[in-house]
Amino acid sequence: MSNFFSKGPNGILSGSWLAFFAYAGFEQITIFNDEAINPNRDIPLTLFIVLIISAILNSLVSLVLVNLSPLNIIDN
């Protein structure tokens, strides 16, 4: 845990910048507002469900990639 900030704040900011753009496309769901039966309920519910599913999948992929990589590659 002591090497968590080994790259400094720039490493954390670059990772959060990439995560922001990974989730930025969810606003495209609101395009279908006219086609929804009950848009006041359906659009927020859809956004919430898609966000939760994407966060779970993104976390699982990250865990698998970190566990598959040798420690000397991750630590550089």
Backbone bond lengths (Angstrom), bond angles and torsions (degrees), N, CA, C in turn:
res aa  C-N    CA-C-N  psi(-1)  N-CA   C-N-CA  omega(-1)  CA-C   N-CA-C  phi
1 M - - - 1.443 - - 1.528 111.24 -
2 S 1.325 117.95 -19.69 1.456 120.25 -178.43 1.527 111.85 -71.17
3 N 1.328 118.71 -21.19 1.456 121.88 179.82 1.533 112.42 -93.58
4 F 1.306 117.49 12.40 1.461 120.38 -177.13 1.520 111.75 -63.08
5 F 1.313 117.42 -39.58 1.452 122.13 -179.91 1.520 111.94 -102.05
6 S 1.322 117.81 30.38 1.462 120.28 -175.80 1.522 112.20 -66.03
7 K 1.323 118.57 -28.01 1.471 121.66 177.66 1.524 112.08 -89.79
8 G 1.317 116.73 -2.63 1.453 120.94 179.66 1.515 111.69 81.21
9 P 1.304 116.41 -173.14 1.464 119.98 -178.50 1.529 113.06 -67.98
10 N 1.323 118.39 -21.69 1.467 120.25 179.92 1.523 111.70 -64.88
11 G 1.327 117.61 -36.02 1.457 120.44 178.14 1.511 111.98 -66.29
12 I 1.313 117.07 -39.86 1.463 121.20 179.58 1.524 109.99 -70.41
13 L 1.321 117.58 -41.08 1.467 120.36 179.83 1.523 111.85 -66.38
14 S 1.325 118.08 -37.15 1.459 119.28 178.92 1.522 110.79 -69.30
15 G 1.320 117.85 -34.89 1.460 120.28 176.34 1.517 112.33 -68.09
16 S 1.320 117.26 -40.55 1.467 119.65 178.72 1.525 111.08 -70.48
17 W 1.329 117.84 -30.48 1.463 121.06 176.58 1.524 110.47 -64.34
18 L 1.325 116.97 -41.99 1.459 120.69 177.60 1.520 111.65 -66.61
19 A 1.310 117.39 -38.49 1.468 120.79 178.52 1.521 110.60 -65.80
20 F 1.338 117.85 -35.16 1.460 120.43 177.88 1.519 111.14 -61.41
21 F 1.317 117.74 -44.74 1.458 120.09 -179.48 1.521 112.34 -73.92
22 A 1.312 117.77 -22.09 1.460 120.37 175.89 1.525 110.56 -68.22
23 Y 1.321 117.68 -33.24 1.460 121.61 -178.69 1.524 113.23 -99.12
24 A 1.316 119.50 -1.88 1.463 122.00 -174.90 1.526 112.54 -70.43
25 G 1.312 119.27 -20.73 1.457 121.31 -177.68 1.515 114.88 -78.81
26 F 1.315 118.14 -3.57 1.463 120.06 -177.55 1.518 113.23 -69.10
27 E 1.303 117.15 -18.99 1.465 119.20 178.25 1.530 112.00 -67.64
28 Q 1.325 116.84 -14.89 1.453 120.08 178.39 1.528 111.75 -67.19
29 I 1.321 117.77 -19.99 1.463 121.32 177.84 1.520 110.41 -63.94
30 T 1.317 117.30 -30.69 1.462 120.47 -177.73 1.522 112.64 -70.49
31 I 1.320 118.76 -9.61 1.460 121.49 177.51 1.534 110.57 -64.31
32 F 1.319 115.91 -30.99 1.460 120.70 -177.18 1.523 112.68 -85.58
33 N 1.302 117.45 22.36 1.457 122.84 -178.80 1.526 111.47 -59.98
34 D 1.332 118.56 -38.05 1.463 121.51 -178.47 1.525 112.48 -72.29
35 E 1.317 117.45 -24.67 1.456 120.92 -175.87 1.528 113.24 -91.97
36 A 1.313 117.78 -8.87 1.462 120.61 -179.20 1.521 110.41 -78.25
37 I 1.326 115.71 145.91 1.462 120.65 179.45 1.529 110.42 -70.80
38 N 1.310 116.72 -47.79 1.458 122.37 177.65 1.531 108.18 -127.21
39 P 1.336 117.60 83.29 1.465 120.09 -171.69 1.531 113.98 -64.84
40 N 1.324 118.83 -28.40 1.461 120.07 -179.99 1.526 112.20 -67.78
41 R 1.305 117.57 -23.81 1.459 121.70 178.47 1.516 111.21 -102.84
42 D 1.333 117.17 -41.10 1.462 121.17 -170.93 1.527 113.81 -73.05
43 I 1.308 118.10 -41.79 1.464 120.95 -176.43 1.538 111.34 -65.42
44 P 1.338 120.15 -50.81 1.477 118.36 177.80 1.527 112.93 -63.70
45 L 1.324 117.41 -36.75 1.457 120.46 178.52 1.520 110.95 -65.03
46 T 1.320 116.72 -42.28 1.457 120.90 177.89 1.524 111.45 -63.95
47 L 1.322 117.34 -44.26 1.461 120.88 178.15 1.527 111.34 -60.59
48 F 1.316 117.16 -42.71 1.458 121.02 -179.90 1.530 111.20 -64.85
49 I 1.323 117.60 -45.47 1.462 121.27 -178.96 1.529 110.87 -64.79
50 V 1.319 117.20 -44.58 1.468 120.79 179.93 1.521 110.83 -65.26
51 L 1.321 117.70 -38.27 1.459 120.96 178.50 1.525 111.24 -64.99
52 I 1.327 117.33 -41.85 1.464 121.06 179.31 1.527 110.46 -66.10
53 I 1.322 117.24 -45.48 1.475 120.75 179.89 1.523 110.30 -62.49
54 S 1.317 117.26 -43.63 1.467 120.64 -179.74 1.524 111.78 -66.18
55 A 1.322 117.30 -38.82 1.463 119.83 178.87 1.530 110.78 -65.61
56 I 1.324 116.89 -40.01 1.470 119.98 178.41 1.520 110.54 -65.79
57 L 1.324 117.27 -46.65 1.461 119.97 179.81 1.526 111.75 -64.35
58 N 1.315 117.05 -40.60 1.456 120.95 178.94 1.527 110.91 -63.76
59 S 1.315 117.24 -41.41 1.463 120.92 178.02 1.519 111.87 -65.56
60 L 1.332 117.02 -41.63 1.458 119.96 179.37 1.526 111.96 -65.15
61 V 1.310 117.11 -41.95 1.466 120.28 177.86 1.522 110.28 -64.12
62 S 1.322 117.53 -41.09 1.466 120.57 178.44 1.520 111.36 -63.11
63 L 1.320 117.02 -43.12 1.470 119.87 178.40 1.519 111.89 -63.01
64 V 1.310 117.14 -41.74 1.471 120.26 179.83 1.524 110.43 -65.49
65 L 1.335 117.36 -44.41 1.462 120.01 -179.03 1.524 112.21 -65.54
66 V 1.317 117.23 -38.59 1.458 119.65 178.68 1.524 110.11 -68.09
67 N 1.317 118.37 -39.47 1.467 120.74 -179.64 1.515 112.60 -73.27
68 L 1.315 118.96 -24.45 1.464 120.85 177.90 1.516 113.12 -81.85
69 S 1.319 117.08 -22.65 1.470 120.89 -177.12 1.528 110.52 -82.25
70 P 1.326 116.70 139.90 1.472 119.01 173.70 1.520 110.97 -65.42
71 L 1.298 116.39 151.78 1.466 121.01 -175.92 1.521 112.41 -63.10
72 N 1.339 118.63 -34.47 1.456 119.24 -177.93 1.536 112.14 -69.33
73 I 1.327 118.47 -23.59 1.472 120.54 176.27 1.521 110.25 -76.69
74 I 1.324 117.29 -40.55 1.455 121.04 -178.16 1.529 110.78 -70.41
75 D 1.313 118.07 -35.25 1.450 122.49 -174.38 1.519 113.46 -76.88
76 N 1.325 119.45 -16.14 1.470 122.11 -177.51 1.492 112.38 -70.95
